Amino acid sequence: MDIDEDKIDEAALALMYLTLHDHYRAWKQIDWEVTNRLHEKGLICDPVGKTKSVVLTDEGLKQSEMLFNKLFAKK
C-alpha cells in the first residue's frame, strides 16, 4: 500500500495537541519515524532523549491546534 506520510504526520501532530501539557509539551507515544519527520519539518524540538514528552515549536503548536480542530471537531 502506498501511504501518504504527510497525512500520517498531520494526524500525529493533531493527536499531540490532545496530550498537550505545560503549554507546549506533548507525550511522545508516536512512532519514531513520525517524530523524526516532524522534527525535520521544524514542528517539534529534537525528540531523541529519555524524556517522555516532546516540545512543540511555535509553528508546531499553531499547526497542532489547527489540525486537531480540522480533523476531530464536530461540525
N, C-alpha and C positions, 0 to 999 in steps of 0.2 A: 504494500500500500504506500502511496506517495503522501507524505504528511507535510502540511504547511507549518513549519517550525515557528514562524512569526505568530500564527494564531495560538499555538501552544504557549508561546512566551506571553502573549497578551492575556490569556486566561490565567496563567500563573501569577502575573503581576496583579491582576484583578483580585485573585484569592489572597495575595499578600495584604491587600487593603483590609480584608476581612479579619486578619490576625494582627493588625497594626496596634502597637503599644508604644508608650514613651514618644508619641507624636511621629516618629519616623523609623521605628524598628518593627520588623515583621519576622515571625517564626520561619525558619528556612527548612521546612519539610518538603521542599520541592526538589525534583531531580537535579543532580549536579550539573548536567549538561545545560539545563534550562537556566540555572542561576549563573553559570559561566557566560551564557549568551546575554543575559540581562546586564551583567557586569560589563561586557564588551560594548553594549549599546549605551552605557553610561546611566542606567536606570537604578542600579544598586551599587554600593561600595563592594570591594573585594569580598566574595563570600567564603574564601578559604580561611579556616581557623577553627578554634574549638568552641566559639560561642554558638548558641543555638538559634541566633537570630541574625538577620542582615539589616544593614542601614540603607534605606531608600534615599537616593539623591533628591534634590528639589524637583527635578523633572520627573523622576520616578514616582514620587509622591503624587504629583499632579496627574500623571497618566494612570496611576493605580486607581485613584478615586474615579476618574472619568471612565475607565474600562469597567470598574466594578458596577457603576451605575448603568452603563450601556448593556452589560451582559446579564445583570441579575435583578435590576429594579423592575417591579411590576409596572405595567403601563396602563 
